[in-house]
């Protein structure tokens, strides 16, 4: 499964592992986390996918499965960023 960062029409941002295919309407993430805040050091949500949660980011606890609706973007998370998300920092 691919590690991805997902944004929604409702301003939600989530990290997890894409299970199956994504559509604009919905997708399913395994081992999903809510991204509640990302520091300016990330340089936006695409920077967050590239470098991971750094600085004062707030990443919520993991749930085993999450269905997300109204998708606006699915961005591949780099191999370097994955361990930082897995730590689930809440600074």
Order of alpha helices (4+ residues) and beta strands (2+ residues): beta-beta-beta-alpha-beta-beta-beta-alpha
